[in-house]
């Protein structure tokens, strides 16, 4: 039996540094390779470190901003306002600190202020943050900051629309692992801003048995037994089911959760009563804004506990924000 605490995921080192930084990689990381407190508050632990690596990669992708470096002297300072160009939830403002930290500014949280609270709803034309510092730094940071805030706010907006459809049903909205590579922790944070809940963050947090796993093991019962025999302690197990027969087999194996895959309201009304309340039930597949409420209300005597929707992360339209620069700020 494997001790799951001893199973770790390896990975390559972080991305290379940008040419515009004269210090070595180790020196830069000693000076600037940290997660600011305001970022750690919304992305604790490894989530903050993943975000830091993502920001570093985004800055490195852009390379040195030769245009700004060639025009603006290092000592020139400006200020900038981030402005909503549509009605929107606001998600990701603390990441401004992380971008500024990776740009090399000491005490990055002292270079900007929140004008509207994180996770608040704002109207078009509202300034949500003010930033100040070297002009060349702000100009390079602009696109990375906006890419993060517009995307995460868009995820929060779409999540909220699904959550609103579920109001009064008692069913909770979940996200999935259908996230942009490297942005899972950020997108799942945005889902929480929008009022949704998170499914498993990674493959070790919950063990999901799908058809390939079950076929290889021989049956649902054999697959569940194999996992419980392999890990100590065993993470929660979820079994994906497509038919009433599979639901019956899964119930007999007593996993923590059963996922009902691509079932319409009629089929759900038949299979949900087969699942005892001691086992969580999740609806997934083929869910849209047009049918999510119907699926949630498919079986009043035994409603699902969760409905998971991949499109709230993989298909969320960005929210429209811009940055307005004011040079030579006092």
C-alpha positions, 0 to 999 in steps of 0.5 A: 500500500502506498503512502500518498503523502510520499507521492509527489509531482516533479516538474521542470524549473521555472522559465528563463529570465528576461534579457532586460534584467541584468542580475542573474537568475538566482540573484533576481529570485533572491530579490524578487522571487516572492509572492506578495501578501495580498496575492497569497491571501487569495492564492495561498500556498502552491497556488501563489507560486503557480501564479508567480511562475505564470506571471514570470513566463508572461513577462519573459514572453514579451521580452524587453520593452525596447520601445519604452526603454528607448523613449522614457528615461529610467527616472520618469514616473507615471500613474495609471488607472485600470478602468472597466469598459463594461459592467462586470465583476472584478477579479484579479486585482491583487495580481498587480502586486505580483506583476510589479514584484516580478518587474523588480519593484520593491514593496510592490503593494505600495505602488498601487491602490484598489479603488473598488473592492476585489470581487465587487460588481462595477459599472462601465467607466469605473476606475478599479485601481490606480498604479504608479511607478517608473513609466517604462515599468508600467508600460511593460506591465500593462498588457500582462496585468490586463490579460489577467484581469480581463480573463479572470473577470470574464470567468467570474462573470460567466460563473455568476450567470450559471450560479444565478440560474441555480438559485433556489435549487440547492444544487452547487455549481462546480468547475472542472479541470478544463482550464488553460494550462498554467492558469488553473489556480487563477481560474478556479479562484475566479470561479469562487469570485463568481459564486461557484465552487471548485472541483478537484484542483489536480489528479491527486485531490480526488480520484476519478474513475472513467471508462478506460480505468474501469475497463482496465480494472475489469469492473467498477467494483474492482477499480474502486477496490484497487484504489483503496488497496493502493493508497493510504489514506485513499483520496475521495473516489468519484465514479463516472456513470453513463447508464442506470446499470453503472450507477447501481454498480457504483452505489454498491462500491460506495465511492464518495461521489458518482458523476452522471455523464451526459444525461438529460432531465428524463434520465436523471429523474430515473437514476438519481433516486438510486444514489443514497444521500450518503454518496454525492451526486454530480451532473456533468456533460451537455450543461448550458445556461439554457438547460442547467436549471431543468437538470437541477430540478430533474428529481425533486425527491433526490436532487443532485448535489453538484452540477459541473460545467467546463465552459465557465473556464474554457469558454468564458469571454473576457471582460473589457478593462483598459489602462489609462496612463498619466505621465509625470504624476506627482 
